[in-house]
Amino acid sequence: MFFTKDRNSINENSGIKASFLPSKKSNIFDNQNTDSSFSLSGVNSFISSDRSSYTSTEIDPSGVKNNYAKKSSHNGNATQAIAAAIQPDLIARSVSTPSSAAAGSTIQLSYEIENQGNASAGYSYTKFYLSQDLSLGSEDIFLGDDYVDNILSGYYRSESTTLTIGNSVAAGSYYLVYQADGYNYVAESNENNNAVADVINITKPDLIVQNTSNPSSAAVGSSIQLNYQIKNQGNASAVASNTKFYLSQDLNIGNEDVYLGYDYVSGIAAGSYSSESTTLSLGSNITAGNYYLAYIADGDGNVAESNETNNGIAGVITITPTQKSDLIVQNTSAPSTASVGSTIQLSYQVKNQGVGGAVATTTKFYISKDNAFSNDDVLLGSDGVNAIAAGATSSETASLIVNNAIATGNYYLLYQADGAGSAVESNETNNFASKAIAITQADLIIQNAIAPTTTAVGSTIQLSYQVKNQGVGGAVATTTKFYLSKDNAFSNDDVLLGSDGVNAIAAGATSSETASLIINNAIAAGNYYLLYKADANGNIGESNETNNIVSKAIAINGSQPDLIVQNPSAPASANIATSIPLSYQVKNQGNGKATFSSTYFYLSKDGNFSNDDIYLGSDLINNFNDLAPSAVSSESTSLYIPSTITTGNYYLLYKAQGTTSSLKESNENNNVVAKAIAITAPDLVIQNATSASSAAIGTTLLVNYQLKNQGTGSTGGSKTSFYLSRDTAFGDDDISLGTEIEGSSTLAPSAVTSRSTSITLAPTISAGKYYLIFKADGPGNIVESNEGNNGVYINTPITLNPVNGGGFNSTTGYGLINAAAAVAKALGQSTFADVTDLGGDNWAADAIKAPEVWAKGYTGQGTIVAVIDSGVDYNHSDLSANIWKNTKEIAGNGKDDDSNGYIDDVNGWNFVGNNNNPLDDNGHGTHVAGTIAAVKNNFGVTGIAYNAKIMPVKVLNSGGQGTSSAIANGIRYAVDNGANVINLSLGSSSPNSDEKSAIQYAASKGAIVVSAAGNEGENGAVSPYYPAQYATDWGLAVGAVYYNHVLTSFSNPPGKTPLAYVTAPGAYFEGDLDLVAEDGHQLIGIHSTLPGNKYGFEDGTSMAAPHVAGVIALMLSAKKGLTDAQVRQIVTTTAANSLA
């Protein structure tokens, strides 16, 4: 055993008595200053025989209510002799003490102080001690005191206080002494009856280190990985602590030893241990040699322990010297010349010619006037280099930009290995290599510029020109800009007309360019210079920055057009969400030609254009052609009236040249003309709807109703849709019954049409009571003034009876499982009363009435559900508390402790890898497990049987595939290890005798097998896949329904052969399979747990089956010992098709 120095230099019991004997209080051990102890011999913990003779409050003779009590009657004679000395007499009674407490914790006490004397008692203090016997003495431990107010004769006070058990108190059994009037403030008729005692056990933790693992050797400057366990072998929980680590030359820790670091350890319950791992760094100042590596539990002494001398243990480690690297640059390659602003490509090698490996480093590159590095050299960039072993070479490439600020001339390009100094090298002076390079610059000028000599305001001009690079260095891509200037010199008040991109140009080369420029309408007529400016954005550093501009004289003419609208034509009225035809003319009555423009259209409440008018659209004038002075262009267009426009009377505004920015006119105030127009809209409602009060699922239902248009506009043909709803509000959980085949003809405002149609009740609908909803314009093809009044329902619900009168049918089997009815029937009761739905992601639990069962206190407690699937993430924060533990197996000892044929199967078994790690590497099994028994808490999801235990049995690989033998072995394993329910969210189109035999074996042992029916309904499947098909004899087959309780399109139906087939939620609605997030998971459906503390939505009968498995767990938590046959009978006779 390894011990620490100076750990026990403090005597835990020394100096205690003196610390609680204040000089201004009486000596509690000597009532007459003569006796050294007060005997408690024969005192019981409290006397309660006369407790009933007290009342909680009483009015004293002065009429004041006090917070103490008075005896309501007295035993013995009514008259007693008056004592010679009238004195109070205080006793402690009715004490309440915890049976045990940990050292360092606080305890809550309650007790009563009674004045059984014949005089009032002034205030006093009750003192509290821990004693090994029933006599108070100097060796006993003072815990504290409690103030007690004055007490009248015959009264008592109820008191409570909180005391702290000091860390220094030794573990063991004590008497906790209550001493009334502990400081003797009250002169009493009897000073020997103040104390009473109760028994309390003081506990302490005891931390030790065990099962350590560390490397046998490591180099100075390296890091080492340690593994170990901290065990609490005491009888009290330990708070969080730090394990400390040292290098020592002997087995004692002292100031000469090397402290390496610490590792945080969470609190540990009594008898438990915590497995830990940490990484420590070996500092460069450590001397090589042989050491003990010391592990010290509770290294900071935060935990008060019953044994402070057993915290240490040590391993052996050899520390070796550091081996250094030595990096050089070799085989460099770089261009001999480069232009300012250009990018150059480099290649080189970094060689480690040292004896130690080099960590990842950075090569830096500089421009220098000589081949020796100095602080005034210019940094061009850097390149990351991976770690290099001793003697190895790394080939590298890099791209560098030659900064515009670098002057032309001859330089050296310096390569610096380990430029950031990351590596420890044996030679730090040989990191540089150099290459000669010449830096050149371009010089751009404009030549051969061509432009028109005259143009007009608003027109477009064409330019051509050349950019020549007359410098000695290449030029990167640049931009030429064009300005109008009053002189031929550039200034900030010149008008920018546009720009033109120019590609890179080699030294001495020329680039021919063209450009189109618009003469802005805001430009005044007059004489100007057109300036061409090469490299206008300054992208390159040039040898001459003053020769970039050339100019051409140009005259701008000022004639202007004037556009008006004439002869407008439009309909007098129009419905919202329709298009209307328009015709009109645009005339140019100005003296300048008008370039192409657009007419804009608006709806206005008056005939004048304003910013609050509603924009409807635009129309391009004269097919992009200019409109000469006095010319007229005849136009026609269609405009759409948006559905958002409020019905009423408006003006339709035509505005010539709708945007004034692109065309300057001589008169900008005559562009608008108006036409009156009424905007209307239909409004469809249903009235006088009727139908039969009941119908059988799978038949047709005749409905009658009237469709009225109470709007201001006519409507074309429309269609009415029909729905079944559990309530009177239309929602996405309602069941669509379809839309009538024929729509009506045009319906004028205030018109009514009577309709009658037959609608089909699909066999996939669950039996029960529904409201029949009629929705006018169900497809939403008609835009109406009020879209919120289309729906109406028949006040009396319609009863939908099951197919063939109830029981099993070939479409939905026995129908939706009913947890409330099933658990109640198992108990011989009527179905449980409905409770308020939870809503949200708990909609599936609501659908099968699980909350009704929870309300009765049945939550799956005491049941084990085996999830035979792709494994389970048993570390998930929403599952870990409900994971089954094989308590007969000792983890990690490599033995089959319970002789069940599986070694260390603490959390289940992996039949894919044949090992004891059933963790989920697919996600399917974890999702299933969460639906069954996710913990009920304030986050994540809540399982159907949220207090059941999950037994993970992995039979499917990461791709979701598995063998029949693995599945059969998994079933038998689950049964043999105590599973009450087995969930099989898997299947195949082919039967298998091994699986069948295993399911039969499960049934014979009282385990209920729940199997998913399969997801091939859309591909023509007419019955469940295996093993669900075996529900003809054992267990249950499960199909999936949507949120509205209708059988999903993908679910395998039960088929014509009767079997124990029920349904449960497996998808949200038709089409939710298309809603997939970027990570591949559904955005809607069944919400449950996923590996890595994640959550997500999934769909399928695989998600329906665990709902049923959860219900079976609820049944078994309410009624133990139900057989397979009993469960099958109860579930099928309480499902929707049987109860309807």
ROBA-66459 format. One record per residue (C-alpha): x, y, z. Coordinates in steps of 0.25 Angstrom, whole numbers, plus 5000, padded with zeros to 4 digits. Last residue first. Example, Ala and Ser with C-alpha at 12.3 -4.5 7.8 and 13.67 -1.06 7.14 Angstrom:
505549965029
504949825031
END
This chain:
473350014875
474049934886
474449814877
474949894864
475649994873
476449894882
475949844895
475649694890
476949684883
477749734894
477049644905
477149524897
478549534892
478949564907
478249444912
478849354902
480249404905
480049384919
479749494930
480749474942
480649614948
479449704946
479749854947
481149854943
480849744933
479749824926
480749944925
481849854919
480749814909
480449954905
481949984903
482149864894
480949924886
481550054885
482849984881
482149914869
481750054863
483150104860
483549974853
482249984846
482850104839
483350254841
484450324848
484650454855
485850504862
486550514876
488050524879
488850484892
489850414883
488950304878
487550344874
486350354883
484850374879
483850454871
482950374862
482650454849
483150584845
484450644840
485050504837
486450474838
487550484827
488450584833
488050694823
486550674828
485550584821
484050614819
483650524808
483250414818
482250514823
481450484810
480150424817
480150474831
480850454844
481450314843
481550194852
480350204862
479750074866
479049954860
478549824864
478749684858
478549554867
478249464855
477049434846
477449384832
476849494822
478049584822
478649664833
479049784825
480549814822
480649964825
481150054814
479850124812
479650154826
478450104833
477550224838
477650264852
477650414849
479150434853
479450314843
479350164846
480350054846
480149904847
480549814859
480549664860
480449604874
480949484881
480749344878
479849254869
479349334857
480349444862
481349354855
481149444843
481849554851
483149474849
483049484837
482349584828
480949624830
479849604819
479449654806
480749714801
480549794788
481749884788
480950004795
480749904807
482149864808
482549934821
482449814831
481549754841
482449794853
482549684864
482149684879
482549554886
482049534900
482849454910
482149354919
483149234917
482349164907
482149294899
483649314898
483849164894
482749184883
483549304878
484849234878
484249114870
483649214860
485049284859
485749154857
484749104847
484849224838
483749284829
484049374817
483649514814
484549564825
484449644838
484849744848
484349834859
484349704868
483949754883
484049644894
483249664907
483449604920
484949584919
485549504930
486949464925
486449324919
485449404910
486349504905
487449404902
486349314895
485949434886
487349474883
487749334879
486549334869
486949474864
488349424862
487949304855
487049374846
488149464841
488349614842
488249744833
488049884838
489349944831
490049954845
489749804848
488449744853
488349644865
488749734877
487949704889
487749824899
486849794911
486049924914
485449934928
484049994930
483750124937
483450204924
482450104919
481950184907
483350254907
483450404909
484250484900
485450584901
485450684913
484750704926
484650564931
483950434928
485050334924
484950274910
484250134912
483650084899
483750194889
485150214894
485550074891
485050074877
485850194874
487050134880
486850004872
486750084859
488050164861
489050084853
490250064861
489450034874
490249984886
490049834889
491449814895
491649674902
492149604889
491749514878
491949624868
490549614862
489949544874
490249664883
489749634897
489149704909
489549814918
490349734928
490649624918
492049604925
492249464918
491049394912
490649244914
489649274925
490649224936
490349354945
491749394946
492149364932
493549414934
494449524928
494449614940
493949734933
492549744939
492149644950
490849574945
489749534954
489249684954
488949674939
488549824937
487349864929
487450004924
486350104930
487350204936
488150214923
487050244914
486750394913
488250424915
488650324905
489750234910
488950104907
489050144892
488250014888
488549904878
488149884864
486849804868
486349714879
485849814889
485549734901
484449794911
484649764925
483549794935
483549844950
482949974947
482249994934
481650124937
480350084944
479950194954
478450214950
478850344943
479850264935
478750174929
477950304924
479250354919
479450234910
478150254902
478650194889
478550324882
479050414893
480350334894
480450354879
480150504880
481350524890
482150604880
481150714882
479950684890
479750634905
478350604903
477450634915
476950504922
475950404918
475350304929
475950164930
475250054923
474349964932
475049874942
475549734943
476949774945
477449724931
476149794926
476649924932
477949904925
477349874912
476349984912
477350094916
478350044906
477450044894
478149974882
477550024868
476849924860
476549774862
477149744848
477149874840
476949824826
476549674827
475549694838
475549644853
474449684862
473349774859
472049784851
472549734837
473449854836
473349934849
472250034851
472450184848
471550264857
471250404852
471350524861
470150614862
470450764859
470750734844
471950814841
472250944833
473550984826
473651104815
473651214825
475151254827
475451284812
474651414812
474751494800
474951374792
476051314782
475451184776
476351064774
476451034789
476350884787
475150884797
474450994790
473350974800
473750894812
472750794818
473150734832
472550604837
472750594852
473250454857
472850344866
473650214865
474250104856
475650134850
475750164836
476550064827
475250014821
475050144813
473650214815
473250244801
472450374798
471150384791
470650524786
469550614787
469550764783
468650884784
469051014777
468951154783
469151294776
469451424785
470551464775
470551374762
470951234762
471651174749
471451024748
471650924759
472850834761
472650684758
473450574765
473150614779
474450624787
475050514796
474750454810
475950524816
476150484831
476450594840
477850604847
478250724839
477150804845
475750854843
475050884857
473750804861
474550694868
474950554864
474850594850
474350524837
474550604824
473750644812
474250734800
473350814791
473750854777
473550984769
473151024756
473251174752
473051284762
472251414761
472651534770
472051614781
472051494791
470951414797
471151294788
470251184793
470551034793
469350944798
469550814805
469250664804
470050544808
469950394804
470950304811
471650184804
472150054810
473550004815
473250054829
471750034833
470950164834
470250244845
469450374847
469050384832
469450514825
469050664825
469650794821
468650914821
469751014817
471151024812
471851154809
472551214796
472951354796
473251414782
474151534780
473951674774
474851794770
474051904763
474751994752
474852144749
475952184739
477052274741
478152344733
479652374738
480852434731
480552584731
481452634742
482852594737
482852704726
484152714718
484452574720
485752504725
485652354723
486352244732
486052304746
484552344744
484052204746
482652174741
482952244727
481452254725
480552234737
479252164735
478352174747
477152074750
476252154759
475552074771
474252024776
474251914786
474851774789
476151774797
477351734790
478151614795
477651514784
478451594774
477751654761
478651604750
478851704738
478851674723
479451754712
479151844700
479851954693
479752054682
481052144680
480852284676
481952374669
481952524671
483452524674
484152384671
483852264680
485052184682
484952034680
484851934691
483551864686
482852004685
482552014701
482851904711
481651884720
481651884735
480951814747
479851834758
480451934768
479551974779
479452124782
480052164795
481152244788
480152334781
479552354767
478252424766
476952374762
476452334775
476452204783
477652154774
477952024767
479252034759
479852014745
481252044740
481552074726
483052044722
484152114714
484952094701
485652224697
484852344695
485252444684
485352584686
484352694683
483252644693
481852594690
482252454690
480952374690
480552244698
479252174694
478352084702
477851944703
477551854715
477151714718
476851664732
477451544740
476751484752
477151464766
476151564771
474951584762
474851694752
473951804749
473751924738
474651854728
475851934723
476152034711
477052154711
477052244699
478252334703
479552314711
480552434711
482052434708
482952564707
484252554700
485552634702
486552714694
487952734701
489152704692
490452654699
491752694691
492952594692
494452624693
495352504696
496252484708
497452384712
497752344726
498752234732
500052324731
500252364746
500452234753
501752204746
502552074751
501152014753
500651944766
499351864761
497951864765
497852024766
496352024764
496452104751
497452014745
497352094732
496552224732
495852264719
495252414720
494152464711
494352614711
493152704711
492252804703
490852834707
489452774711
489252744725
489452604730
488252554739
487752464727
489052384728
489852364716
489852214715
491252144712
491552024703
493051964703
494051914694
495551864697
496851824690
497851774699
499351804697
500651734700
502051794705
501951714718
500851624718
499451664720
498351614730
496951624725
496151764725
494851784731
494051914726
493452024734
492252124734
491852264733
492552334745
492352484745
493552564749
493452644762
494652564768
495652614758
496252554745
496852654735
496352674721
495352784725
493852784728
493952634731
493052514727
493652394732
494052244728
494652134736
495652024732
495751904741
496951814743
497351664742
498851644746
499951724739
501251654735
502651724738
503551804729
502551924727
501951964714
500651894717
499651944706
498151964708
497451984695
496152054691
494752044686
493452114690
491952104687
490952214692
489652194698
488552304698
487852374710
488452514707
488852524693
490152494686
491352564679
492852534676
492652384676
493752304683
495052234678
496352224687
497552174680
498352164693
498152154708
499452134717
499852024727
501252004733
501551874739
502551844750
503751744752
504351674764
505651584761
505851464769
507051394775
506751264783
507051244798
507051134809
506951154824
506751064836
508151034839
508351124852
507451044862
508250924863
507750814872
506350854870
505150864878
504050894868
502951004869
503951114866
502851184857
503851184844
504051034846
504851034833
505051174827
505151194812
505751324807
505451384793
506651474790
506451604783
506751684770
505851804768
504451864767
503851914780
502951834788
501651904792
500851824781
501051704790
501651584782
500551474785
501051334789
500651194786
501251074793
501750934790
502350834799
503150704799
503350644814
504750574817
505050464827
506250444836
505550454849
504050454846
503350584841
502050644846
501250714835
501750844829
500850974828
501251084818
501551224820
501451364814
502151484807
502951534820
503751654816
505251654822
505451774832
505651674843
506851604837
507051474829
508351454821
508251434806
508351584803
507251694799
506151604805
504751554801
504251454812
503551314813
503151244825
503051094827
502151044838
502350924847
501650794851
502450724861
503850674858
504350534862
505650514869
507050474863
507250604855
507350614839
505850644838
505750694823
504750794818
504650794803
504350904793
503350954783
502851094780
501751154771
501751304769
500451404769
500551534763
500351674770
501751724766
502351634755
503151514757
504551474752
505451354755
504251264757
504451174770
504951024773
505650984786
506350844787
506650864802
506050924815
506650884828
506050824841
506750764853
505950684862
506250654877
506150534885
505750554900
506350474911
505550344916
504650344929
504450194934
503050174941
502650084953
501250094958
500750154972
499550144981
499050254991
497850284999
498050185010
498450275022
497150365023
496250255028
494850285032
494850395021
494550545021
494650585006
495250705001
496650665005
497350724992
497850594987
496550524989
497150394984
498650404982
499250324969
500750314970
501650284958
502950224965
504150264957
505350214949
506250314942
506250444933
506150574940
504850654938
505050794933
504450774920
503150744927
502450604926
500950644922
499850564928
498550504921
497350454929
496550334931
495450294941
494550184945
493750214957
493450124969
492250084977
492150034992
491650164997
491250264986
492350334978
492350484975
493050524962
494550514961
495450624955
496850584950
498150654956
499450694951
500950644950
501550684963
503050644964
503550594978
504550674986
503450734994
502950604999
502150484995
502650345001
502850214993
504250254988
504850334976
503450404973
502750454961
501350504966
499850504962
498650564969
497250504969
496250624971
494950604979
493450614977
492650574990
492750434996
491550364999
491550295013
491850145018
493250145013
493950065002
493750174992
494550124980
495350214971
495750144958
496950154949
497450184934
498650274931
499050334917
500450394916
500950524909
502350554904
503350654909
504350554915
504050424909
503150314914
503350174920
502450064926
501150124922
500050144932
498850054937
498250064951
497249954956
497050024970
497150154977
496450164991
495350264996
494650235010
493350305012
492850335026
491550305034
491050355048
489950265054
488850335063
488250295076
487350385084
487650455097
486850535108
487450645117
486850745127
486450645138
487550675149
487350825151
486050805158
485350925164
485951015153
486851135153
486851175138
488051225131
488751085133
489451095120
488850965115
487451005119
486950875113
487950775109
487650695096
488750585095
489050505082
489550375086
490550315077
490850195067
492050205058
492850295049
493850395055
493450535056
494550625049
493650665037
492750735047
491250695048
490550825045
489250855053
487850905049
486750945058
485350915062
484550955074
483150935080
482851005093
482250955106
481251015116
480950975131
481651095136
481851195126
483051185116
484051285112
484751275098
485651165094
486951185087
487651065080
489051015083
490250945076
490850815073
491750795085
492450665085
492650575097
494050555104
493850665114
492650585120
491150565118
490650425122
489850325114
490950275106
491750305093
491250445093
490850545082
490450675088
489250775087
488950895096
487650965098
487751105101
486851185111
485851295112
485051325125
484351215132
482951235138
482651175152
482051045157
482950945149
482650855138
483150955128
483250875115
484250885104
483850815091
484650745080
485050755065
486450735059
486950755044
488350705041
489450765033
490550685027
492150685029
492050545035
490950465029
489650455036
488850335042
487450305049
487050445048
486550515061
485150555066
485050585081
483650585088
484250635101
485250725107
485050765122
484950905129
484550925144
484051055148
484151105162
483251145174
484051095187
483251045198
482350975189
480851005188
480050875192
479150825181
477650835178
477050765167
477550635171
478250545161
478450565146
478350705140
477550755128
477750845116
479250855117
479750985111
480451005098
481451115092
481251215081
480451305090
479051365088
478851485097
477651505105
478351545118
477951415125
478651335114
477951295101
478351155097
479151095085
479450955080
478750875091
479350775100
478850655107
479050565095
480550575097
480450505111
480950365107
482050425098
483350415106
484650435098
485950365094
485850285108
486750325120
487250205128
488550275131
488650415126
489650455137
490250595137
491750605139
492850675146
492050705159
492450825168
492150955161
490750935166
490150905152
491550845148
491650795133
490850905126
491851015132
491051145131
491151235120
492051365119
493351285117
492851215105
493051065106
492951005091
494351015087
494950965100
494250835098
494750805084
496250835086
496750695080
495750595074
496250605059
497750595063
498450675051
499750625045
498950515037
499350535023
500750595026
501450485016
500650405007
500450255007
500550144997
500050005000
END
